[in-house]
C-alpha cells in the first residue's frame, strides 16, 4: 500500500479510538517496552511527546517510569522548527516546562540542547509500519531527517497502536528503517 493512502486510513482508524482504548493500548506498549529491552548500555533515550488530539500513544507512561526507576537514563524530547522542518533535541527533566506548538505537540522550553550523537535509542511515532521495518508518519519528514543523522548503532524503536502491514510500496532512499517496532501485543525485530 502507498504511504498517502495508508496515512489517511490509519489516522482515521486511530481517531476512532476512545480515550480508554488509547490508555489501555499505551499501557500495554509501555509494559512491552520495559519487558523486552535491556537498558544497561543506554544513557539517553529520545521519546516523542504525544499529540493528544491525534490519539497518539501516551509516552508519558514510559517517561515517568524512566525518571523514577531508571535514573541512570536521561530522557530527550524534541522541539520542531516548523520553517526548516527539522528537530532540535533537549533534555527532558521532570521539572522541564512544556509549551504546545501549533500542531499540539508539547515541547520543552529552555531546556539544554542535546547533540544527536548522545542519543542511544529513539522511540519513533508511527501511523503504520510494514514487516520490513519501514514506517509511515505524518509525511513532513521530521523523523526521516532526524534518524538519518543518528549514529549507526542508535536503536530505532517504532511505537504503533496497530500491527504491521505486509509492505509499504513507495519507499525511497531517505527512509530510515526501524530496528524494532512495538505494538500492544507484539515486538518486531528487523534485520536492517
Backbone as a printed PyTorch tensor [residue, N CA C, xyz], in Angstrom:
tensor([[[  0.8430,  -1.1820,   0.0000],
         [  0.0000,   0.0000,   0.0000],
         [  0.8880,   1.2450,   0.0000]],

        [[  0.4500,   2.2890,  -0.6530],
         [  1.2120,   3.5380,  -0.7330],
         [  1.0400,   4.3490,   0.5590]],

        [[  2.0790,   5.1400,   0.8620],
         [  2.0990,   5.8850,   2.1210],
         [  0.9050,   6.8170,   2.2940]],

        [[  0.5540,   7.5710,   1.2680],
         [ -0.5290,   8.5550,   1.4040],
         [ -1.8500,   7.8800,   1.7760]],

        [[ -2.1680,   6.7750,   1.1200],
         [ -3.4030,   6.0540,   1.4200],
         [ -3.3440,   5.4360,   2.8140]],

        [[ -2.2020,   4.8460,   3.1390],
         [ -2.0150,   4.2290,   4.4490],
         [ -2.1180,   5.2780,   5.5570]],

        [[ -1.4870,   6.4160,   5.3410],
         [ -1.5320,   7.5190,   6.3090],
         [ -2.9860,   7.9350,   6.5710]],

        [[ -3.7420,   8.1040,   5.5170],
         [ -5.1410,   8.5300,   5.6320],
         [ -5.9710,   7.4920,   6.3910]],

        [[ -5.8370,   6.2270,   6.0080],
         [ -6.6250,   5.1610,   6.6360],
         [ -6.2670,   4.9750,   8.1020]],

        [[ -4.9690,   4.9740,   8.4050],
         [ -4.5450,   4.7100,   9.7810],
         [ -4.8650,   5.8730,  10.7120]],

        [[ -4.7540,   7.0930,  10.2090],
         [ -5.1100,   8.2390,  11.0390],
         [ -6.6100,   8.2200,  11.3370]],

        [[ -7.4110,   7.9000,  10.3390],
         [ -8.8600,   7.8130,  10.5380],
         [ -9.1950,   6.7140,  11.5520]],

        [[ -8.5230,   5.5730,  11.4370],
         [ -8.7580,   4.4720,  12.3730],
         [ -8.3750,   4.8830,  13.7920]],

        [[ -7.2040,   5.5230,  13.9260],
         [ -6.7260,   5.9210,  15.2440],
         [ -7.6480,   6.9520,  15.8880]],

        [[ -8.1570,   7.8700,  15.0870],
         [ -9.0640,   8.8830,  15.6330],
         [-10.3960,   8.2850,  16.0780]],

        [[-10.6880,   7.0600,  15.6380],
         [-11.9000,   6.3690,  16.0540],
         [-11.8150,   5.7280,  17.4280]],

        [[-10.6110,   5.6480,  17.9960],
         [-10.4670,   5.0750,  19.3380],
         [-10.9360,   6.0750,  20.3880]],

        [[-11.5280,   5.5630,  21.4570],
         [-11.8660,   6.4650,  22.5570],
         [-10.6810,   6.5350,  23.5290]],

        [[-10.7810,   7.4260,  24.4990],
         [ -9.6750,   7.6700,  25.4320],
         [ -9.2920,   6.4110,  26.2080]],

        [[-10.2700,   5.5950,  26.5760],
         [ -9.9850,   4.3700,  27.3300],
         [ -9.1810,   3.3820,  26.4880]],

        [[ -9.5010,   3.2770,  25.1960],
         [ -8.7520,   2.3720,  24.3100],
         [ -7.3070,   2.8470,  24.1380]],

        [[ -7.1110,   4.1470,  23.9580],
         [ -5.7540,   4.6880,  23.8300],
         [ -4.9760,   4.4510,  25.1190]],

        [[ -5.6180,   4.6680,  26.2640],
         [ -4.9590,   4.4590,  27.5550],
         [ -4.5350,   3.0060,  27.7240]],

        [[ -5.4120,   2.0620,  27.3900],
         [ -5.0840,   0.6430,  27.5190],
         [ -3.9550,   0.2570,  26.5730]],

        [[ -4.0470,   0.6430,  25.3080],
         [ -3.0080,   0.3020,  24.3390],
         [ -1.6690,   0.9320,  24.7370]],

        [[ -1.7030,   2.1540,  25.2450],
         [ -0.4760,   2.8270,  25.6840],
         [  0.1640,   2.0850,  26.8520]],

        [[ -0.6670,   1.6470,  27.7840],
         [ -0.1690,   0.9030,  28.9450],
         [  0.4800,  -0.4110,  28.5060]],

        [[ -0.1330,  -1.1090,  27.5600],
         [  0.4210,  -2.3710,  27.0590],
         [  1.7350,  -2.1460,  26.3090]],

        [[  1.8080,  -1.0810,  25.5250],
         [  3.0470,  -0.7710,  24.7980],
         [  4.1590,  -0.4330,  25.7860]],

        [[  3.8560,   0.3550,  26.8140],
         [  4.8630,   0.6980,  27.8230],
         [  5.3640,  -0.5630,  28.5300]],

        [[  4.4570,  -1.4540,  28.8990],
         [  4.8610,  -2.7100,  29.5470],
         [  5.7310,  -3.5370,  28.6130]],

        [[  5.3580,  -3.6040,  27.3510],
         [  6.1260,  -4.3250,  26.3380],
         [  7.5400,  -3.7440,  26.2260]],

        [[  7.6390,  -2.4260,  26.2330],
         [  8.9290,  -1.7420,  26.1320],
         [  9.8460,  -2.1420,  27.2840]],

        [[  9.3590,  -2.0490,  28.5060],
         [ 10.2110,  -2.3490,  29.6570],
         [ 10.4910,  -3.8410,  29.7980]],

        [[  9.6150,  -4.6770,  29.3060],
         [  9.8180,  -6.1250,  29.3830],
         [ 10.8630,  -6.6120,  28.3810]],

        [[ 10.9510,  -5.9920,  27.2130],
         [ 11.7630,  -6.5450,  26.1320],
         [ 13.1200,  -5.8990,  25.9040]],

        [[ 13.4170,  -4.7910,  26.5680],
         [ 14.6980,  -4.1380,  26.3250],
         [ 15.5600,  -4.1310,  27.5700]],

        [[ 16.8570,  -4.3250,  27.3490],
         [ 17.8520,  -4.1670,  28.4000],
         [ 18.4100,  -2.7590,  28.2630]],

        [[ 18.5660,  -2.0760,  29.3650],
         [ 18.9950,  -0.6810,  29.3190],
         [ 20.4060,  -0.4810,  29.8580]],

        [[ 21.1740,  -1.5710,  29.9970],
         [ 22.4920,  -1.4370,  30.6280],
         [ 23.4540,  -0.5530,  29.8420]],

        [[ 23.3300,  -0.4820,  28.5240],
         [ 24.2230,   0.3600,  27.7220],
         [ 23.5340,   1.6130,  27.1880]],

        [[ 22.3730,   1.9100,  27.7090],
         [ 21.5920,   3.0600,  27.2450],
         [ 21.7270,   4.1980,  28.2550]],

        [[ 22.1700,   5.3420,  27.7660],
         [ 22.3040,   6.5180,  28.6330],
         [ 21.3000,   7.6110,  28.2910]],

        [[ 20.8390,   7.6410,  27.0240],
         [ 19.9000,   8.6870,  26.6050],
         [ 18.8870,   8.1090,  25.6210]],

        [[ 17.6020,   8.2930,  25.9350],
         [ 16.5110,   7.8280,  25.0720],
         [ 15.7030,   9.0330,  24.6080]],

        [[ 15.5960,   9.1660,  23.3000],
         [ 14.7550,  10.2130,  22.7070],
         [ 13.3330,   9.6680,  22.6150]],

        [[ 12.3780,  10.4210,  23.1630],
         [ 10.9830,   9.9780,  23.1930],
         [ 10.0940,  11.0940,  22.6560]],

        [[  9.2110,  10.7450,  21.7260],
         [  8.2610,  11.7430,  21.2360],
         [  7.2120,  12.0060,  22.3090]],

        [[  6.7730,  13.2540,  22.3830],
         [  5.7160,  13.6240,  23.3180],
         [  4.3860,  13.5810,  22.5710]],

        [[  3.3680,  12.9670,  23.1670],
         [  2.1370,  12.6690,  22.4210],
         [  1.2770,  13.8900,  22.0990]],

        [[  0.7030,  13.8470,  20.9050],
         [ -0.3110,  14.8180,  20.4960],
         [ -1.6560,  14.1980,  20.8770]],

        [[ -2.2470,  14.6700,  21.9450],
         [ -3.4830,  14.0600,  22.4360],
         [ -4.6290,  14.1770,  21.4360]],

        [[ -4.7000,  15.2840,  20.7050],
         [ -5.7920,  15.4640,  19.7370],
         [ -5.7290,  14.4590,  18.5940]],

        [[ -4.5630,  13.8440,  18.3890],
         [ -4.4220,  12.8540,  17.3210],
         [ -4.3850,  11.4300,  17.8750]],

        [[ -4.7830,  11.2790,  19.1530],
         [ -4.8390,   9.9560,  19.7850],
         [ -3.5090,   9.2100,  19.7010]],

        [[ -2.4110,   9.9380,  19.9060],
         [ -1.1060,   9.2720,  19.8980],
         [ -0.9090,   8.4660,  21.1790]],

        [[  0.0000,   7.5190,  21.1000],
         [  0.3640,   6.6970,  22.2500],
         [  0.8290,   7.6090,  23.3800]],

        [[  0.3640,   7.3150,  24.5910],
         [  0.7520,   8.1120,  25.7550],
         [  2.1450,   7.6880,  26.2130]],

        [[  3.1510,   8.3750,  25.7020],
         [  4.5400,   8.0460,  26.0530],
         [  4.9210,   8.5410,  27.4440]],

        [[  4.0440,   9.3170,  28.0870],
         [  4.3420,   9.7600,  29.4530],
         [  4.4670,   8.5700,  30.4020]],

        [[  3.8030,   7.4630,  30.1090],
         [  3.9370,   6.2580,  30.9430],
         [  5.3840,   5.7710,  30.9360]],

        [[  6.0230,   5.8180,  29.7840],
         [  7.4270,   5.4110,  29.6600],
         [  8.3300,   6.4560,  30.3000]],

        [[  8.0790,   7.7130,  30.0120],
         [  8.9160,   8.8000,  30.5360],
         [  8.9110,   8.7990,  32.0610]],

        [[  7.7400,   8.6980,  32.6650],
         [  7.6530,   8.7340,  34.1270],
         [  8.3790,   7.5560,  34.7660]],

        [[  8.2740,   6.3760,  34.1610],
         [  8.9780,   5.2170,  34.7240],
         [ 10.4860,   5.3710,  34.5630]],

        [[ 10.9350,   5.8970,  33.4370],
         [ 12.3670,   6.1490,  33.2720],
         [ 12.8550,   7.1350,  34.3270]],

        [[ 12.1110,   8.2080,  34.5590],
         [ 12.5170,   9.2100,  35.5460],
         [ 12.5490,   8.6440,  36.9610]],

        [[ 11.6340,   7.7410,  37.2910],
         [ 11.5540,   7.2530,  38.6730],
         [ 12.3480,   5.9770,  38.9300]],

        [[ 12.4620,   5.1010,  37.9320],
         [ 13.0980,   3.8030,  38.1730],
         [ 14.4050,   3.5820,  37.4220]],

        [[ 14.7380,   4.4420,  36.4830],
         [ 15.9510,   4.2940,  35.6770],
         [ 16.6990,   5.6240,  35.6640]],

        [[ 17.1210,   6.0650,  36.8330],
         [ 17.7240,   7.3940,  36.9520],
         [ 19.0350,   7.5270,  36.1840]],

        [[ 19.6400,   6.4120,  35.7910],
         [ 20.8780,   6.4610,  35.0080],
         [ 20.6150,   6.8210,  33.5450]],

        [[ 19.3460,   6.7940,  33.1320],
         [ 18.9780,   7.0960,  31.7440],
         [ 18.3760,   8.4950,  31.6850]],

        [[ 18.8640,   9.2830,  30.7410],
         [ 18.3080,  10.6170,  30.5310],
         [ 17.3040,  10.5690,  29.3810]],

        [[ 16.2560,  11.3490,  29.5230],
         [ 15.2050,  11.4120,  28.5110],
         [ 15.4170,  12.6650,  27.6660]],

        [[ 15.2350,  12.4920,  26.3590],
         [ 15.4020,  13.5770,  25.3920],
         [ 14.0750,  13.7510,  24.6520]],

        [[ 13.6850,  15.0040,  24.4190],
         [ 12.4960,  15.3110,  23.6100],
         [ 12.8560,  16.4030,  22.6140]],

        [[ 12.0250,  16.5720,  21.6100],
         [ 12.3310,  17.4870,  20.5080],
         [ 11.5310,  18.7730,  20.5490]],

        [[ 12.1120,  19.7630,  19.8680],
         [ 11.4190,  20.9970,  19.5170],
         [ 11.4330,  21.0550,  17.9960]],

        [[ 10.2790,  21.2970,  17.3990],
         [ 10.1460,  21.3260,  15.9390],
         [ 10.4180,  22.7260,  15.3980]],

        [[ 11.2630,  22.7890,  14.3760],
         [ 11.4390,  24.0300,  13.6190],
         [ 10.4850,  23.9240,  12.4330]],

        [[  9.3810,  24.6330,  12.5020],
         [  8.3210,  24.4900,  11.5110],
         [  8.6660,  25.1340,  10.1720]],

        [[  9.6840,  25.9890,  10.1480],
         [ 10.1370,  26.5920,   8.8870],
         [ 11.0850,  25.6510,   8.1500]],

        [[ 12.0650,  25.1150,   8.8850],
         [ 13.0870,  24.2490,   8.2860],
         [ 12.6740,  22.7780,   8.2510]],

        [[ 11.5880,  22.4450,   8.9520],
         [ 11.1080,  21.0560,   9.0790],
         [ 12.1830,  20.1510,   9.6720]],

        [[ 12.8300,  20.6550,  10.7300],
         [ 13.8530,  19.8960,  11.4400],
         [ 13.5170,  19.8790,  12.9280]],

        [[ 14.2400,  19.0430,  13.6540],
         [ 14.0650,  18.9190,  15.0960],
         [ 15.3520,  19.3030,  15.8060]],

        [[ 15.2330,  19.9770,  16.9450],
         [ 16.3530,  20.0980,  17.8750],
         [ 15.9780,  19.2580,  19.0840]],

        [[ 16.9710,  18.8000,  19.8070],
         [ 16.7510,  17.8180,  20.8670],
         [ 17.2140,  18.3970,  22.1970]],

        [[ 16.4230,  18.1250,  23.2480],
         [ 16.6560,  18.7550,  24.5470],
         [ 16.4280,  17.7400,  25.6650]],

        [[ 17.1980,  17.9050,  26.7650],
         [ 16.9680,  17.0570,  27.9290],
         [ 15.5680,  17.3400,  28.4620]],

        [[ 14.8590,  16.2810,  28.7970],
         [ 13.5150,  16.4040,  29.3680],
         [ 13.5800,  15.9180,  30.8130]],

        [[ 13.5700,  16.8610,  31.7390],
         [ 13.6070,  16.5580,  33.1700],
         [ 12.1870,  16.6610,  33.7280]],

        [[ 11.9390,  16.0840,  34.9160],
         [ 10.5850,  16.1850,  35.4740],
         [ 10.0990,  17.6330,  35.6140]],

        [[ 11.0180,  18.5520,  35.8320],
         [ 10.6220,  19.9500,  36.0350],
         [ 10.6530,  20.7930,  34.7560]],

        [[ 10.9740,  20.1870,  33.6210],
         [ 11.0450,  20.9400,  32.3670],
         [  9.6770,  21.5130,  31.9960]],

        [[  9.6690,  22.8040,  31.6750],
         [  8.4340,  23.4500,  31.2320],
         [  8.1320,  23.0270,  29.7980]],

        [[  6.8620,  22.7460,  29.5150],
         [  6.4260,  22.3520,  28.1750],
         [  5.4320,  23.3710,  27.6310]],

        [[  5.5600,  23.6430,  26.3310],
         [  4.6300,  24.5300,  25.6360],
         [  4.1970,  23.8230,  24.3580]],

        [[  2.9030,  23.8560,  24.0440],
         [  2.4190,  23.2060,  22.8200],
         [  2.7130,  24.0720,  21.6020]],

        [[  3.2150,  23.4160,  20.5350],
         [  3.4150,  24.1490,  19.2820],
         [  2.0880,  24.2000,  18.5160]],

        [[  2.1030,  24.7430,  17.3040],
         [  0.8410,  24.9360,  16.5630],
         [  0.1770,  23.6210,  16.1620]],

        [[  0.9250,  22.5060,  16.1820],
         [  0.3490,  21.2040,  15.8570],
         [ -0.1110,  20.4460,  17.1030]],

        [[ -0.0110,  21.0780,  18.2720],
         [ -0.4360,  20.4300,  19.5110],
         [  0.6200,  19.5400,  20.1240]],

        [[  1.8730,  19.6620,  19.6660],
         [  2.9610,  18.8470,  20.2190],
         [  3.5480,  19.5710,  21.4230]],

        [[  3.5670,  18.9330,  22.6100],
         [  4.2390,  19.5500,  23.7480],
         [  5.7500,  19.5580,  23.4990]],

        [[  6.3870,  20.7020,  23.7630],
         [  7.8230,  20.8290,  23.5120],
         [  8.5150,  21.4430,  24.7220]],

        [[  9.7290,  20.9480,  25.0450],
         [ 10.4720,  21.5130,  26.1740],
         [ 10.9240,  22.9430,  25.8780]],

        [[ 10.7650,  23.8090,  26.8600],
         [ 11.1830,  25.2020,  26.7220],
         [ 12.3550,  25.4690,  27.6540]],

        [[ 13.3880,  26.1090,  27.1280],
         [ 14.5280,  26.4990,  27.9480],
         [ 15.4010,  25.3480,  28.4090]],

        [[ 15.2130,  24.1670,  27.8540],
         [ 15.9990,  23.0000,  28.2660],
         [ 17.2980,  22.9390,  27.4650]],

        [[ 18.3050,  22.3460,  28.0650],
         [ 19.6190,  22.2270,  27.4340],
         [ 19.5420,  21.3870,  26.1570]],

        [[ 20.2300,  21.8610,  25.1190],
         [ 20.2690,  21.1560,  23.8340],
         [ 21.1420,  19.9110,  23.9640]],

        [[ 20.7330,  18.8460,  23.2840],
         [ 21.4440,  17.5680,  23.2750],
         [ 21.9620,  17.3140,  21.8620]],

        [[ 23.2230,  16.9180,  21.7470],
         [ 23.7770,  16.5320,  20.4450],
         [ 23.1950,  15.1830,  20.0370]],

        [[ 22.8850,  15.0300,  18.7660],
         [ 22.3190,  13.7690,  18.2680],
         [ 23.2170,  12.5840,  18.6160]],

        [[ 24.5230,  12.7890,  18.6200],
         [ 25.4750,  11.7040,  18.9020],
         [ 25.3080,  11.1440,  20.3070]],

        [[ 24.6790,  11.8900,  21.2120],
         [ 24.4910,  11.4300,  22.5870],
         [ 23.3020,  10.4830,  22.7290]],

        [[ 22.4670,  10.4010,  21.7150],
         [ 21.2270,   9.6160,  21.8080],
         [ 21.5020,   8.1580,  21.4560]],

        [[ 21.1460,   7.2540,  22.3820],
         [ 21.3880,   5.8170,  22.2080],
         [ 20.1760,   5.0690,  21.6540]],

        [[ 18.9940,   5.5920,  21.8950],
         [ 17.7550,   4.9440,  21.4540],
         [ 16.7500,   6.0340,  21.1090]],

        [[ 15.9540,   5.7830,  20.0680],
         [ 14.8980,   6.7180,  19.6720],
         [ 13.5760,   5.9580,  19.6240]],

        [[ 12.5760,   6.4670,  20.3300],
         [ 11.2170,   5.9360,  20.2130],
         [ 10.5030,   6.7840,  19.1690]],

        [[ 10.0850,   6.1300,  18.0940],
         [  9.5920,   6.8060,  16.8950],
         [  8.0700,   6.6810,  16.8090]],

        [[  7.3650,   7.8030,  16.6010],
         [  5.9110,   7.7110,  16.4220],
         [  5.5810,   7.1070,  15.0600]],

        [[  4.5710,   6.2530,  15.0290],
         [  4.1700,   5.5950,  13.7840],
         [  2.6700,   5.7450,  13.5660]],

        [[  2.3020,   5.9920,  12.3300],
         [  0.9120,   5.7710,  11.9320],
         [  0.7770,   4.3290,  11.4710]],

        [[  1.8310,   3.8220,  10.8160],
         [  1.8390,   2.4430,  10.3250],
         [  3.2800,   2.0200,  10.0880]],

        [[  3.4750,   0.6970,   9.9620],
         [  4.7810,   0.1540,   9.5960],
         [  4.5510,  -1.1590,   8.8750]],

        [[  5.5970,  -1.6310,   8.1770],
         [  5.4640,  -2.9090,   7.4790],
         [  6.4200,  -3.9380,   8.0650]],

        [[  6.3360,  -5.1670,   7.5680],
         [  7.1120,  -6.2660,   8.1500],
         [  8.6040,  -6.1790,   7.8430]],

        [[  9.0150,  -5.2130,   7.0320],
         [ 10.4390,  -4.9770,   6.7820],
         [ 10.9900,  -3.8620,   7.6810]],

        [[ 10.1400,  -3.2070,   8.4580],
         [ 10.5880,  -2.1320,   9.3420],
         [ 10.5000,  -0.7440,   8.7460]],

        [[  9.8360,  -0.6130,   7.6090],
         [  9.6150,   0.7180,   7.0390],
         [  8.4140,   1.3470,   7.7350]],

        [[  8.4250,   2.6790,   7.8250],
         [  7.4100,   3.3580,   8.6240],
         [  6.6740,   4.4330,   7.8420]],

        [[  5.4980,   4.7590,   8.3540],
         [  4.7210,   5.8820,   7.8410],
         [  4.4090,   6.7870,   9.0240]],

        [[  4.8000,   8.0580,   8.8860],
         [  4.4590,   9.0730,   9.8770],
         [  3.4740,  10.0450,   9.2510]],

        [[  3.5440,  11.2880,   9.6930],
         [  2.6060,  12.2990,   9.1910],
         [  2.9960,  12.8650,   7.8340]],

        [[  4.1920,  12.5590,   7.3490],
         [  4.5530,  12.9370,   5.9860],
         [  5.3770,  14.1980,   5.8320]],

        [[  5.7890,  14.8170,   6.9210],
         [  6.6030,  16.0330,   6.8260],
         [  8.1010,  15.7280,   6.7920]],

        [[  8.4960,  14.5010,   7.1430],
         [  9.8970,  14.1050,   7.0650],
         [ 10.7560,  14.4750,   8.2580]],

        [[ 10.1580,  14.9840,   9.3430],
         [ 10.9420,  15.3480,  10.5220],
         [ 11.7820,  14.1690,  11.0160]],

        [[ 11.1360,  13.0130,  11.1990],
         [ 11.8560,  11.8590,  11.7330],
         [ 12.7820,  11.2390,  10.6950]],

        [[ 12.4530,  11.3000,   9.4200],
         [ 13.3730,  10.8010,   8.3880],
         [ 14.6970,  11.5540,   8.4690]],

        [[ 14.6400,  12.8730,   8.5300],
         [ 15.8620,  13.6790,   8.6020],
         [ 16.6040,  13.4380,   9.9110]],

        [[ 15.8670,  13.3110,  11.0020],
         [ 16.4770,  13.0540,  12.3030],
         [ 17.1660,  11.6870,  12.3290]],

        [[ 16.4640,  10.6350,  11.9350],
         [ 17.0140,   9.2800,  12.0230],
         [ 18.2350,   9.0780,  11.1360]],

        [[ 18.2710,   9.7170,   9.9760],
         [ 19.4370,   9.5340,   9.1050],
         [ 20.6800,  10.2080,   9.6760]],

        [[ 20.5070,  11.1200,  10.6400],
         [ 21.6440,  11.7850,  11.2760],
         [ 22.0900,  11.0920,  12.5610]],

        [[ 21.3270,  10.1220,  13.0340],
         [ 21.6950,   9.3940,  14.2500],
         [ 22.9130,   8.5080,  14.0000]],

        [[ 23.5930,   8.1440,  15.0890],
         [ 24.7050,   7.1880,  14.9870],
         [ 24.1780,   5.8810,  14.3960]],

        [[ 25.0280,   5.1440,  13.6740],
         [ 24.5760,   3.8600,  13.1050],
         [ 24.0880,   2.8650,  14.1610]],

        [[ 24.6420,   2.9450,  15.3820],
         [ 24.2440,   1.9960,  16.4240],
         [ 23.0910,   2.5020,  17.2970]],

        [[ 22.5490,   3.6690,  16.9880],
         [ 21.3770,   4.1510,  17.7260],
         [ 20.2070,   3.2140,  17.4260]],

        [[ 19.5520,   2.7420,  18.4750],
         [ 18.4460,   1.7930,  18.3300],
         [ 17.1650,   2.5650,  18.0250]],

        [[ 16.5370,   2.2280,  16.9080],
         [ 15.3250,   2.9070,  16.4500],
         [ 14.1160,   1.9970,  16.6950]],

        [[ 13.2470,   2.4290,  17.6130],
         [ 12.1030,   1.6280,  18.0390],
         [ 10.8110,   2.3740,  17.7050]],

        [[ 10.0160,   1.8150,  16.8080],
         [  8.7260,   2.4090,  16.4820],
         [  7.6630,   1.9570,  17.4650]],

        [[  6.7600,   2.8620,  17.8170],
         [  5.6280,   2.5360,  18.6850],
         [  4.3550,   2.6750,  17.8690]],

        [[  3.5590,   1.6040,  17.8390],
         [  2.3740,   1.5850,  16.9810],
         [  1.1690,   1.0010,  17.7090]],

        [[  0.0290,   1.6180,  17.5070],
         [ -1.2200,   1.0740,  18.0380],
         [ -1.6760,  -0.1460,  17.2490]],

        [[ -1.1780,  -0.2750,  16.0120],
         [ -1.6380,  -1.3270,  15.0990],
         [ -0.5060,  -2.2850,  14.7380]],

        [[ -0.8830,  -3.4640,  14.2810],
         [  0.0760,  -4.4520,  13.7900],
         [  0.5800,  -4.0210,  12.4010]],

        [[  1.6790,  -4.6260,  11.9190],
         [  2.2370,  -4.1970,  10.6280],
         [  1.3810,  -4.6230,   9.4430]],

        [[  1.5700,  -3.8970,   8.3470],
         [  1.0140,  -4.3390,   7.0730],
         [  2.1100,  -5.1250,   6.3640]],

        [[  1.7780,  -5.7690,   5.2650],
         [  2.7620,  -6.5790,   4.5450],
         [  3.8570,  -5.7280,   3.9340]],

        [[  3.4910,  -4.6690,   3.2070],
         [  4.5200,  -3.8520,   2.5570],
         [  4.0160,  -2.4460,   2.2810]],

        [[  4.9040,  -1.4900,   2.5260],
         [  4.7030,  -0.1140,   2.0720],
         [  5.3820,  -0.0560,   0.7110]],

        [[  4.6430,   0.3070,  -0.3190],
         [  5.1550,   0.1420,  -1.6880],
         [  5.9650,   1.3110,  -2.2150]],

        [[  5.8750,   2.4760,  -1.5970],
         [  6.6120,   3.6290,  -2.1380],
         [  7.7160,   4.1120,  -1.1910]],

        [[  8.6030,   3.1890,  -0.8390],
         [  9.7720,   3.5060,  -0.0120],
         [ 10.7840,   4.2470,  -0.8800]],

        [[ 11.4800,   5.2240,  -0.2820],
         [ 12.5390,   5.9080,  -1.0310],
         [ 13.8280,   5.9100,  -0.2200]],

        [[ 14.9170,   6.3560,  -0.8180],
         [ 16.2380,   6.2470,  -0.1970],
         [ 16.3610,   7.0310,   1.1040]],

        [[ 15.5610,   8.0620,   1.3120],
         [ 15.6290,   8.8290,   2.5490],
         [ 14.9040,   8.1890,   3.7170]],

        [[ 14.2340,   7.0690,   3.4880],
         [ 13.5040,   6.3840,   4.5550],
         [ 14.4600,   5.5180,   5.3690]],

        [[ 14.6210,   5.8380,   6.6370],
         [ 15.4630,   5.0430,   7.5240],
         [ 14.5930,   3.9840,   8.1850]],

        [[ 14.9050,   2.6970,   7.9880],
         [ 14.0700,   1.6540,   8.5950],
         [ 14.2770,   1.5590,  10.1050]],

        [[ 13.3070,   0.9790,  10.7610],
         [ 13.3530,   0.7440,  12.1980],
         [ 14.1960,  -0.4860,  12.5080]],

        [[ 14.6840,  -0.5540,  13.7450],
         [ 15.3160,  -1.7760,  14.2500],
         [ 14.2770,  -2.6650,  14.9280]],

        [[ 13.3120,  -2.0280,  15.5810],
         [ 12.2430,  -2.7280,  16.2940],
         [ 10.9430,  -1.9410,  16.1360]],

        [[  9.8310,  -2.6220,  16.3280],
         [  8.5350,  -1.9490,  16.4700],
         [  7.7720,  -2.6510,  17.5880]],

        [[  7.0940,  -1.8580,  18.3930],
         [  6.2790,  -2.3780,  19.4870],
         [  4.8200,  -2.0370,  19.2390]],

        [[  3.9680,  -3.0180,  19.4650],
         [  2.5260,  -2.8220,  19.4310],
         [  2.0030,  -3.2170,  20.8180]],

        [[  0.7250,  -3.0830,  21.0840],
         [  0.2260,  -3.5050,  22.3950],
         [  0.4730,  -4.9830,  22.6990]],

        [[  0.5850,  -5.8200,  21.6770],
         [  0.7110,  -7.2610,  21.9340],
         [  1.9850,  -7.9020,  21.3970]],

        [[  2.7780,  -7.1870,  20.6180],
         [  3.9420,  -7.8140,  19.9840],
         [  5.1480,  -6.8970,  19.9370]],

        [[  6.3080,  -7.5330,  19.7310],
         [  7.5300,  -6.8090,  19.4210],
         [  8.0740,  -7.3980,  18.1270]],

        [[  8.4840,  -6.5380,  17.2290],
         [  9.0370,  -6.9580,  15.9390],
         [ 10.4790,  -6.5000,  15.8690]],

        [[ 11.3640,  -7.4160,  15.4790],
         [ 12.7760,  -7.0910,  15.2720],
         [ 13.0510,  -7.1980,  13.7870]],

        [[ 13.7210,  -6.1840,  13.2580],
         [ 14.0040,  -6.1430,  11.8280],
         [ 15.4970,  -6.3170,  11.5980]],

        [[ 15.8580,  -6.9120,  10.4850],
         [ 17.2600,  -7.1680,  10.1440],
         [ 17.7480,  -6.1330,   9.1490]],

        [[ 17.8470,  -4.8970,   9.5900],
         [ 18.2520,  -3.8240,   8.6780],
         [ 19.7310,  -3.5110,   8.8500]]])
